[in-house]
Amino acid sequence: MASKSEKKESLLRVSLRNARQEHFLQRRTLVKILVFLAVLLAVWTGVHGDYFLYHDTIANVTSTHETYIKTQTGNDGTYDYEEKLYRQDITAVVKNGKYKGETVHLQSEYSQSQVYDTKYQKGDSIFIESVHRTASGLTANVGGIKRDYLIATVLAALFGLFLLVGGNLGILTILSLVLNMLAFYWVLVMYTKGVNILFMTIPMTIFFTAMLLLFMLGKNEKTLIALIATLATVGAVTLLSAAVVRFSGRIDYDFMDYLSQPYTQHNANLIFLSEVLVGGLGAVMDVVVTIVMTVSEIVSTGTHVTRKTLIQSCRSVGDDLVGTMINLMFLTNIASGIPSFVLFMRNGIHFSTILHYNVFFELARFLTGSIGTVLAIPVAAFIAIGWYEHRHLIDSSEQKEAR
């Protein structure tokens, strides 16, 4: 038998070892955070100064001077408004091209609201056009502001957080995102060459789903079940949308974003169905994976699991999911239209007109996505329960259920 002193000494050694391990983990986490911040700073600095990569001429603003021009007044049919207009005299230094290092003088006009124009600040990097030399020095026109460093920094922060929080799973997430972007780019390139976009979107959707589920769940039967359930749900929603488009008469696609003009009704229908097919994929997949994992965990950990108990469990989980996922679908589809809502209503356009012409397709995608989210629960439950029942892992007899 160990004495009390030996027990205390053993407990002390364990406590010291745990304290050292915790201290080591804290230091490693701190080092990761510092490396993450250093990488962000390096990306911000490096991309901010990548002028040599551009063929277009870029200049860095060194000073600005604003001059008031006039106040513009008017009436939009509902409200009276005043808009102050200003002129900017800009001095900048050219950062690339044959005029590199020289000072250039520019002029730009902007309104107080800056809805359609920009007020430039000292330190901004701007694209300049029509550079030519005059008696007073270089002059040019402002072409726009350089924002690539913002995009690169946000992407670096996103990927860094994937790695910092997710570890190996974060690497797989980044890989899946890159592959998805490449596949989507390929579809767009093939569409510009005249290939039917819906026929390309179908294999792209299968590829997206299979790859993401494989990265998330690994190579196992749960991945296969989730893949079948996701594709079945998305396919059912797309067929339902196709039936509605087919029998609802002519749809006015004139206000659909990025639709090339002139367009044919058939081509516009294919584009819209492709949007439906891809638009609800993420939410459907999320619901399907949750239901499949629920069934799988209950089957693997429970004893005398019955079909009835699994259905009740899936229903309970689904009730918790539906509200959150539908609100997510609503926010993602409608949030981008809020500025347009405000601008149109401020200019006297009626709310019903905005709904009919400007956000009709966002609402259509929201409704089809919501249908897919709700439909995913019974579809995933039916397929998962049927799969495990086929493997005789679920007790479907009423006698054993009664016991």
C-alpha positions as CSV (number, residue, x, y, z in Angstrom):
1,M,0.0,0.0,0.0
2,A,1.3,3.5,-0.9
3,S,1.7,5.9,1.9
4,K,-0.1,9.3,2.1
5,S,3.1,11.1,1.3
6,E,3.7,9.0,-1.8
7,K,0.1,9.6,-3.0
8,K,0.5,13.4,-2.5
9,E,3.8,13.3,-4.4
10,S,2.2,11.4,-7.3
11,L,-0.7,13.9,-7.4
12,L,1.7,16.8,-7.4
13,R,3.7,15.3,-10.3
14,V,0.4,14.8,-12.3
15,S,-0.6,18.4,-11.5
16,L,2.8,19.8,-12.6
17,R,2.7,17.7,-15.8
18,N,-0.8,19.0,-16.6
19,A,0.3,22.5,-15.9
20,R,3.3,22.2,-18.2
21,Q,1.1,20.7,-21.0
22,E,-1.4,23.5,-20.6
23,H,1.3,26.2,-20.7
24,F,2.8,24.5,-23.8
25,L,-0.6,24.6,-25.6
26,Q,-1.1,28.2,-24.6
27,R,2.3,29.2,-26.0
28,R,1.6,27.2,-29.2
29,T,-1.7,28.9,-29.7
30,L,-0.1,32.3,-29.1
31,V,2.6,31.6,-31.7
32,K,-0.1,30.5,-34.2
33,I,-2.0,33.8,-33.6
34,L,1.1,35.9,-34.0
35,V,2.0,34.0,-37.3
36,F,-1.5,34.5,-38.5
37,L,-1.3,38.3,-37.9
38,A,2.1,38.5,-39.4
39,V,0.9,36.8,-42.6
40,L,-2.1,39.2,-42.8
41,L,0.3,42.1,-42.5
42,A,2.6,40.7,-45.1
43,V,-0.3,40.1,-47.5
44,W,-1.7,43.6,-47.0
45,T,1.7,45.2,-47.5
46,G,2.7,43.0,-50.5
47,V,-0.5,43.3,-52.5
48,H,-0.8,47.0,-51.7
49,G,2.5,47.6,-53.5
50,D,2.2,45.1,-56.4
51,Y,2.1,47.8,-58.9
52,F,4.6,46.1,-61.2
53,L,2.0,43.3,-61.8
54,Y,-0.4,45.6,-63.7
55,H,-0.3,46.8,-67.3
56,D,-2.6,49.7,-66.4
57,T,-1.0,52.8,-65.0
58,I,-1.4,53.2,-61.2
59,A,-0.7,56.3,-59.1
60,N,-0.7,56.9,-55.4
61,V,-2.5,60.0,-54.1
62,T,-0.3,62.3,-52.2
63,S,-2.7,65.3,-51.7
64,T,-6.2,66.4,-52.5
65,H,-8.0,69.7,-52.6
66,E,-11.8,70.0,-52.6
67,T,-13.7,72.8,-54.2
68,Y,-17.5,73.3,-53.8
69,I,-19.2,73.6,-57.2
70,K,-22.9,73.9,-56.7
71,T,-26.0,72.5,-55.0
72,Q,-28.3,70.5,-57.2
73,T,-31.9,70.5,-56.3
74,G,-34.8,68.4,-57.7
75,N,-37.8,66.2,-57.0
76,D,-38.0,62.5,-57.5
77,G,-41.8,62.5,-57.6
78,T,-42.1,61.9,-53.9
79,Y,-39.4,63.9,-52.1
80,D,-37.5,67.1,-52.7
81,Y,-33.7,66.7,-52.5
82,E,-30.5,68.6,-52.5
83,E,-27.2,67.2,-53.6
84,K,-23.9,69.1,-53.2
85,L,-21.4,68.7,-55.9
86,Y,-17.6,69.0,-55.4
87,R,-14.4,69.0,-57.6
88,Q,-11.2,67.4,-56.4
89,D,-7.8,68.5,-57.5
90,I,-5.6,65.5,-57.0
91,T,-1.8,65.2,-56.9
92,A,-0.4,61.7,-57.2
93,V,2.9,59.9,-57.9
94,V,2.9,57.3,-60.7
95,K,4.0,53.9,-59.5
96,N,4.5,51.9,-62.7
97,G,4.9,52.2,-66.4
98,K,7.1,54.6,-68.3
99,Y,6.1,57.6,-66.1
100,K,7.0,55.8,-62.9
101,G,8.1,58.2,-60.2
102,E,6.7,61.3,-61.8
103,T,4.0,63.5,-60.3
104,V,0.6,63.6,-62.1
105,H,-2.2,66.1,-61.7
106,L,-5.9,64.9,-61.9
107,Q,-9.3,66.3,-61.5
108,S,-12.4,64.4,-60.4
109,E,-16.0,65.3,-59.4
110,Y,-18.1,63.7,-56.7
111,S,-21.4,64.2,-55.1
112,Q,-22.1,64.5,-51.4
113,S,-23.9,61.1,-51.4
114,Q,-21.2,59.4,-53.4
115,V,-23.7,56.9,-54.8
116,Y,-22.2,56.9,-58.3
117,D,-18.8,58.4,-57.7
118,T,-15.9,58.4,-55.2
119,K,-14.1,60.9,-53.0
120,Y,-10.4,60.0,-53.1
121,Q,-8.2,60.3,-50.0
122,K,-4.5,60.7,-49.5
123,G,-2.8,57.3,-49.7
124,D,-5.4,55.8,-52.1
125,S,-4.0,53.9,-55.1
126,I,-5.9,54.8,-58.2
127,F,-5.9,53.7,-61.9
128,I,-5.3,56.5,-64.3
129,E,-6.0,56.8,-68.0
130,S,-5.1,59.0,-70.9
131,V,-1.7,60.1,-69.4
132,H,-0.1,62.8,-71.4
133,R,2.5,65.5,-70.8
134,T,1.7,69.2,-70.9
135,A,3.6,72.4,-70.1
136,S,2.5,72.2,-66.5
137,G,3.4,68.5,-66.1
138,L,1.7,65.2,-66.4
139,T,-2.1,65.1,-66.5
140,A,-4.5,62.2,-66.7
141,N,-8.1,61.0,-65.9
142,V,-9.1,58.9,-62.9
143,G,-10.1,55.4,-63.9
144,G,-11.0,54.0,-60.4
145,I,-9.5,52.9,-57.1
146,K,-7.3,49.9,-56.6
147,R,-8.8,47.5,-54.0
148,D,-7.0,44.2,-54.7
149,Y,-5.2,44.4,-51.3
150,L,-8.5,44.4,-49.5
151,I,-9.7,41.3,-51.3
152,A,-6.4,39.5,-50.8
153,T,-6.3,40.3,-47.1
154,V,-9.8,39.1,-46.5
155,L,-9.1,35.8,-48.4
156,A,-5.9,35.4,-46.4
157,A,-7.8,36.0,-43.1
158,L,-10.5,33.5,-44.2
159,F,-8.0,30.8,-45.1
160,G,-5.9,31.5,-42.0
161,L,-8.9,31.1,-39.8
162,F,-9.7,27.8,-41.5
163,L,-6.2,26.6,-40.7
164,L,-6.1,28.1,-37.2
165,V,-9.4,26.7,-36.1
166,G,-10.0,23.7,-38.3
167,G,-6.4,22.2,-38.6
168,N,-6.4,19.4,-41.2
169,L,-10.2,19.9,-41.8
170,G,-9.4,23.5,-42.6
171,I,-6.9,22.4,-45.3
172,L,-9.6,20.2,-46.8
173,T,-12.1,23.1,-46.7
174,I,-9.7,25.4,-48.5
175,L,-9.0,22.7,-51.1
176,S,-12.7,22.2,-51.7
177,L,-13.3,25.9,-52.0
178,V,-10.6,26.2,-54.6
179,L,-11.8,23.2,-56.6
180,N,-15.4,24.6,-56.5
181,M,-14.2,27.9,-57.8
182,L,-12.3,26.2,-60.6
183,A,-15.3,24.0,-61.5
184,F,-17.6,27.0,-61.5
185,Y,-15.2,29.0,-63.7
186,W,-15.1,26.1,-66.2
187,V,-18.9,26.0,-66.4
188,L,-19.0,29.8,-67.2
189,V,-16.3,29.4,-69.8
190,M,-18.1,26.6,-71.5
191,Y,-21.4,28.5,-71.4
192,T,-19.7,31.4,-73.2
193,K,-18.8,28.9,-75.9
194,G,-22.5,27.9,-76.4
195,V,-22.8,24.8,-74.3
196,N,-26.1,24.3,-72.5
197,I,-25.6,25.7,-69.0
198,L,-28.1,23.4,-67.2
199,F,-26.5,20.3,-68.6
200,M,-23.1,21.5,-67.2
201,T,-24.6,22.6,-63.9
202,I,-25.9,19.1,-63.2
203,P,-22.5,17.3,-63.2
204,M,-21.0,20.4,-61.4
205,T,-23.6,20.0,-58.6
206,I,-22.8,16.3,-58.3
207,F,-19.1,17.1,-58.1
208,F,-19.6,19.9,-55.5
209,T,-21.7,17.6,-53.3
210,A,-19.5,14.5,-53.6
211,M,-16.3,16.4,-52.9
212,L,-17.6,18.5,-50.0
213,L,-19.2,15.4,-48.3
214,L,-16.1,13.4,-48.8
215,F,-14.0,16.1,-47.2
216,M,-16.4,16.6,-44.3
217,L,-17.3,13.0,-43.5
218,G,-14.6,10.9,-45.1
219,K,-14.9,7.8,-47.2
220,N,-17.7,5.8,-45.5
221,E,-21.4,4.9,-45.8
222,K,-22.6,8.1,-44.2
223,T,-21.0,10.0,-47.1
224,L,-22.9,7.8,-49.6
225,I,-26.2,8.2,-47.7
226,A,-25.8,12.0,-47.5
227,L,-24.8,12.2,-51.2
228,I,-27.9,10.2,-52.3
229,A,-30.2,12.3,-50.1
230,T,-28.8,15.6,-51.1
231,L,-29.0,14.9,-54.8
232,A,-32.5,13.5,-54.5
233,T,-33.7,16.6,-52.6
234,V,-32.1,19.1,-55.0
235,G,-33.3,17.1,-58.0
236,A,-36.9,17.1,-56.7
237,V,-36.8,20.9,-56.1
238,T,-35.4,21.5,-59.6
239,L,-38.0,19.3,-61.2
240,L,-40.7,21.1,-59.3
241,S,-39.3,24.5,-60.4
242,A,-39.1,23.2,-64.0
243,A,-42.8,22.2,-63.9
244,V,-43.8,25.6,-62.5
245,V,-41.8,27.4,-65.2
246,R,-43.3,25.1,-67.9
247,F,-46.9,25.6,-66.9
248,S,-47.0,29.1,-65.5
249,G,-46.7,31.0,-68.8
250,R,-44.0,33.4,-70.0
251,I,-41.7,34.7,-67.2
252,D,-40.3,38.2,-67.7
253,Y,-36.5,37.8,-67.4
254,D,-35.7,41.4,-68.4
255,F,-34.6,42.3,-64.9
256,M,-32.6,39.1,-64.1
257,D,-29.0,40.0,-63.2
258,Y,-26.3,39.5,-65.8
259,L,-28.6,38.1,-68.5
260,S,-27.1,38.7,-71.9
261,Q,-29.3,40.7,-74.3
262,P,-31.1,39.8,-76.4
263,Y,-32.1,36.5,-74.8
264,T,-34.4,33.7,-75.7
265,Q,-37.0,32.4,-73.3
266,H,-35.6,28.9,-73.4
267,N,-32.1,30.0,-72.6
268,A,-33.3,32.2,-69.7
269,N,-35.3,29.3,-68.3
270,L,-32.2,27.2,-68.3
271,I,-30.2,29.9,-66.5
272,F,-32.9,30.3,-63.9
273,L,-33.1,26.5,-63.3
274,S,-29.3,26.4,-62.9
275,E,-29.6,29.1,-60.3
276,V,-32.2,27.1,-58.4
277,L,-30.1,23.9,-58.7
278,V,-27.0,25.5,-57.1
279,G,-28.7,28.1,-54.9
280,G,-30.2,25.8,-52.3
281,L,-27.4,23.2,-52.4
282,G,-25.6,24.5,-49.3
283,A,-28.6,24.6,-47.0
284,V,-30.0,21.2,-48.2
285,M,-26.6,19.6,-47.7
286,D,-26.4,21.0,-44.2
287,V,-29.8,19.7,-43.2
288,V,-29.1,16.3,-44.8
289,V,-25.8,15.8,-43.1
290,T,-27.4,16.7,-39.7
291,I,-30.2,14.2,-40.2
292,V,-27.9,11.4,-41.5
293,M,-25.5,11.9,-38.6
294,T,-28.4,11.8,-36.1
295,V,-29.7,8.5,-37.5
296,S,-26.1,7.1,-37.6
297,E,-25.3,8.0,-34.1
298,I,-28.6,6.6,-32.7
299,V,-28.1,3.4,-34.6
300,S,-24.5,3.0,-33.5
301,T,-25.0,3.8,-29.8
302,G,-28.5,2.6,-29.1
303,T,-30.0,-0.8,-28.5
304,H,-33.2,-2.1,-29.9
305,V,-33.5,1.0,-32.1
306,T,-36.9,1.1,-33.9
307,R,-38.0,2.9,-37.0
308,K,-40.6,4.9,-34.9
309,T,-38.0,6.2,-32.5
310,L,-35.7,7.2,-35.3
311,I,-38.5,9.1,-37.1
312,Q,-39.4,10.9,-33.9
313,S,-35.7,11.9,-33.4
314,C,-35.4,13.1,-37.0
315,R,-38.6,15.1,-36.6
316,S,-37.3,16.8,-33.4
317,V,-34.0,17.6,-35.0
318,G,-35.7,18.9,-38.1
319,D,-38.0,21.2,-36.1
320,D,-34.9,22.8,-34.7
321,L,-33.2,23.1,-38.1
322,V,-36.1,24.4,-40.2
323,G,-36.5,27.8,-38.6
324,T,-32.8,28.6,-38.6
325,M,-32.1,27.4,-42.1
326,I,-35.1,29.2,-43.6
327,N,-34.1,32.5,-42.0
328,L,-30.6,31.9,-43.3
329,M,-32.0,31.4,-46.8
330,F,-34.0,34.6,-46.5
331,L,-31.1,36.7,-45.3
332,T,-28.7,35.5,-47.9
333,N,-31.1,36.0,-50.8
334,I,-32.7,39.3,-49.7
335,A,-29.8,41.1,-47.8
336,S,-28.0,42.0,-51.1
337,G,-31.2,43.7,-52.3
338,I,-31.6,46.1,-49.3
339,P,-29.6,48.9,-50.9
340,S,-31.7,48.6,-54.0
341,F,-34.9,48.7,-52.0
342,V,-33.8,51.9,-50.2
343,L,-32.7,53.6,-53.4
344,F,-35.8,52.6,-55.4
345,M,-38.3,53.6,-52.7
346,R,-36.4,56.8,-52.1
347,N,-37.0,57.6,-55.8
348,G,-40.7,57.0,-55.6
349,I,-40.9,53.5,-56.9
350,H,-43.8,51.5,-55.3
351,F,-42.9,48.5,-53.1
352,S,-45.0,46.1,-55.2
353,T,-43.2,47.3,-58.3
354,I,-39.8,46.6,-56.7
355,L,-41.0,43.1,-55.7
356,H,-42.3,42.3,-59.2
357,Y,-39.4,43.6,-61.3
358,N,-36.3,43.9,-59.1
359,V,-36.3,41.2,-56.5
360,F,-38.6,38.6,-58.0
361,F,-35.8,36.1,-58.7
362,E,-34.3,36.6,-55.2
363,L,-37.7,35.7,-53.8
364,A,-38.0,32.8,-56.1
365,R,-34.6,31.4,-55.1
366,F,-35.6,31.9,-51.4
367,L,-38.9,30.0,-51.8
368,T,-37.3,27.1,-53.7
369,G,-34.4,26.9,-51.3
370,S,-36.9,26.9,-48.4
371,I,-38.9,24.1,-50.0
372,G,-35.6,22.1,-50.4
373,T,-34.6,22.7,-46.8
374,V,-38.0,21.4,-45.5
375,L,-38.0,18.5,-48.0
376,A,-34.5,17.5,-47.1
377,I,-35.6,16.3,-43.6
378,P,-38.0,13.5,-44.7
379,V,-35.9,12.6,-47.7
380,A,-32.7,12.2,-45.6
381,A,-34.5,10.4,-42.8
382,F,-36.2,8.0,-45.2
383,I,-33.0,7.1,-47.1
384,A,-30.9,6.8,-43.9
385,I,-33.4,4.7,-42.0
386,G,-34.0,2.5,-45.1
387,W,-30.2,2.0,-45.5
388,Y,-29.7,0.9,-41.9
389,E,-32.9,-1.2,-41.9
390,H,-31.6,-3.0,-45.0
391,R,-28.4,-3.8,-43.0
392,H,-30.7,-5.2,-40.2
393,L,-29.4,-2.6,-37.7
394,I,-32.9,-1.2,-37.0
395,D,-35.6,-3.2,-35.3
396,S,-38.8,-2.6,-37.4
397,S,-41.1,-5.2,-35.7
398,E,-43.9,-3.9,-33.7
399,Q,-43.5,-6.7,-31.1
400,K,-40.0,-5.7,-30.1
401,E,-41.0,-2.0,-30.2
402,A,-43.7,-2.8,-27.7
403,R,-41.3,-4.5,-25.4
